[in-house]
Each structure stands twice: as C-alpha cells, then as structure tokens.
Amino acid sequence: MQLRTKAVLLSLVLATTGCDNELLDNSMQKLVRQKLKDPDSAKWGEKLVHKNRACLQVNSKNSYGGYTGNQTAWLHNLGSPASPNWYLERIDEETCYQHVLEERSNRDDAEKAFEVKMVAALKSIGFKIGDATELSGLRDDDPSINKCLKVASGALTSFRIASDYQGKRRDEWESKAKTEFAAVESGGCKT
C-alpha cells in the first residue's frame, strides 16, 4: 500500500508540474520560450554546450498553429560558468554542431585577448583605462573624445566584425583591426 501511495503522489506531482513547462525549464530554455509564438508548444531536441556557447534545438507552433520544424537557438553565456548569464543571440534554421560552438568559443577567447592587448597598449601610451568596456559606445563624431580612444574602439569593432566572416572578408577586417592596433600601440594615433 505504501508503494502505491508513493506512485500516486509522484503521478500527481508530475501531472501538476507538467501543466506549467516553465517550472521544468532551465534558464536557456526560458530565454528561447520568450521568443516563440507559442511558448507552451515548445518541443526540445538536442542541446550542445561548449564553454560559454550553447545551442538548443526547438520545434514550436507558428501563428497558424502548425509546427515550424526544428530550429536552432544560439546562446552566449556573458557570465561565468559558476554564475551563468545566458543571452539569446538568435533562432535560425542552421544546424547545431559541436565544432561550430568550439569555433565561436575560440573566437570569444581571441576577442578577449585582443581587448586585453588593446587596454595594455592604451596604458603604455599614458591612458588610464580599466578595461575594454570603457571603449564601448564611443562615437566617431564626438569631438571631445580622444583620437586614440576612437582608434582603439574602432579596432575592437573591426576585430568583432571579422568573426562574423570567413575567408577574404575576415582577413580584411582582421587586417584593419591590426592596423588600428598598431597605431595605438606605437602612439601614432596621437597625431
């Protein structure tokens, strides 16, 4: 009798929580559900995670009530592994592969290293700067902003844009970023 009571209680708990999918969602799924036309219809597929990147397969209903077919939600952890802060970049029909996540994570690492080098270069020519976030949002048309800070900001932007491309286009943007970095590192941006 006691086993039967436990089974009934477990069934009731599962039935109750099954009505509210959000109770079962993790933080990544919650973000994706917020962007779906019919969040309650979400059917989850494969989930891949690599360092600070993740992708989830989801199939949900569209405005007409039909299922869209598998789509991939691309997420980026802007926090730490211990305290994740997931950001939903996009949902598209691209297939989620582990090597794609690894490549994006490696680009994130390269971007972070480039930011550290840029901050060190600015410090070496006399700027008091804490980190690369201080360069975010600088406007080229603002005459009150120092030219070297504008060049440094442009270099970081060029480096980030490069990661969105392959082949020749990536090379062009990376070359631009390196040229701008060299101008900051040498102090040539001061003139």
N, C-alpha and C positions, 0 to 999 in steps of 0.2 A: 504494500500500500504506500509506503513512504517513497519508493522509487516512482510510482505512478504520479504521486502528488508533485514531485520534483519535475517530472516530464511535463505535466500540465502547466505548472508555473513557468517553466522555461518557454513553452509554446506561447503563453500569454505575453511574456516579455518580448519575445521575438516578433510577435504579431503587432504589438504596440509600437515598438521601435521601427518596424518595417513601414509603418504609415508615415513616419517622418524621416525621410532619407538624410536630412541634414544632421541628425544625431549620429549617423554612421559615417558621414563624410570626414575625410581628413582635410587639412587646410588647402591643399592643392585642388581637391575636388570641389570644395566650396567656391573657390575663385572661378573655376570653369562653369559651375552651375549658374553663377550670377550672370554669365554672358549668353546663356542658352535661351531660346524662345520658350521652351517648355522644360524648365529645370527638373521637374519631377519625372520626366520621361527618360532621363539620362541612364544609359547602359554603358558601363565601364568595361574597357578592354585592357590591353597591355599597358603597363606603367614601367617606364625606364627612368632611372636616376643615375647621374654621374656628377659627383662633387656638387656644384652649385646650379646644375641644369637638370631639367626633367621634362618628360613628355608623357602625356596620357592619351589613350585612345578613348573617344567617346562617340556614342551614337545617340541622337535625341530627335524628338519630333520638331518639325518646322511649323510655320504659320498655318499650313494646310492640314496639319495633323499626321503627316506621314514622316517616317524616319528618314533622315538625311543620308545615312550611310556613315561608316567610320570616318571621323575627323580626328586630327591630332591637335592637342592643346600643348603649346610650348611655354614652359615656365622657367623663371630665373630666380634663384634664391639670393636676395640682396642682403640677407642677414648672415648669420654664422650657422654652421652645422648644428650647434647646440641650441641655437635660438633662431630657427628659420623664419624668414620673411619673404614668402613666395610672391612673385609678380607674374601675372599672366601677360606674356608678350603678344600672343596671337593664337587663333584657332584656324587651321587650314587643312587642306587635304594631303599635305606632304606626309610621307610615311616616316614614322619614328624609328630610327636605328641608333644603336649604341654608339657607333663611330661618329655619328653626327653630333651627339651630345658631347663626346670626348673632344671633338674639334672645337665646338663652341666654348667648352670649358677651358681648353688650351688658349683660345683667343682672349678669353677673360683674363687669364693669368698674364698673357703678354701685354694686354692693355694696362693692367695694374702695374706691371714692371715698368712700362713706358711712363706712366704717371709718376712713379717714384723717381725715375731718372729726370723727368721734367722739373719736378719740385727741387731736386738737388741742384740742377743747372741754374734755376732761378735764384736759389740761395747763394750759389757760388758767385753770382754777379751782383749780390747785395740786396736781394728782395727778402723780406720777412714774410714767409708764407708757410702755413701749417700743412696743408695737403692740397691735392688737385681739385677738391670740391670748391675751393676758393676761385678757381678759374671758370667754373660752370656759369653759364649765362652772361658772360661778358659780351657787350655789344661793340662791334667794329666801328659803329658810327658815333660812339660816345667819346668826345674829345678829352674828357677828364681821365680816361683810363690809359695807363702807361702802354706804350707801343710793345714793349717786351711781353707784358701780360697778355695782350691781344694775340701776339705771335704764338705764345705758349698755348693759349686756348685754342687757336686755330690748328696747331699741331696735334693736340689731343683729339679734336674733332676729326681731322683727316685720318688719324690712326683708327678711330672708331668706325668711320665710313669704310675704310679699307676692309674691315672684317665682314662687311656685307657683300663683298665681291669676290670673284675668283679670277685667276689669270692676270691678263694685262691690266684690267681696271684696278685690281687690288694692288698690283705693282705701282701703278701711277699714284694712287692715294698714299701708299706707304712711302714712296719717294718724296712726295710733298711733305709728309709728316717728318721725315728725316731731315729734309732741307730746313724746315721751320725749327726743328730741334737744334740743328747746328747753329742757326742764327742766334738762338737763345744761349746756348752753351758757350759760344765764343764772345757773347756780348755785342755782336754785330747788330742786334735788334735795337740797340740804344741810339743808333744813328739814323 
